[in-house]
Amino acid sequence: MRFVITGEWNRNRLLQTIVVLYAFYVMLLWLTNALLYFEKMTLDPASVANYYLGNEAEYRSPRSYGGLLEVSHFHLFAMGMLLLVLTHLILFTPVRGSVKAWLIAVPFLSGLLSEGASWMVRYGGADFAIVKVFAFLLLQTSLLVLVVVSLWSVFASKQAQNYTGQKMT
């Protein structure tokens, strides 16, 4: 922890290695998340509605309550842990406090919206499918931004800065 607080993480090769390897894992997660999404549906809200509401012509059943509950149970925990680590790294980046607030809030909110949108489509109707598409795109974008900013911060040669992005004396 001392390394990120004092700004030494851009001089500590082991810490840089950990952050880079973690970013690599997150990018693999990012890729598989997109592949899983597009395996089941597209960015067309009609395909999202078909996936969650079923389609008699294609003999596709609607998503079950139990199925949604299982996916939500796992996703809420896993995404919470992922975002806890990624947004924690953002605390130590040399950016303004207001930017940090957005970099922290948007991924958490988009993750919740993405999970909730599945339920909204299934039990609220096809009109909510656009919410699922929007939430997926926002979550993917915010994860990518978190990884890029974290890596940039590790390798940028900046003076040590405190949690708010202000130079330390």
Helices and strands as residue ranges (DSSP letters): H 2-5, G 8-10, H 13-40, H 45-53, G 56-58, H 65-90, H 97-124, G 126-128, H 129-155
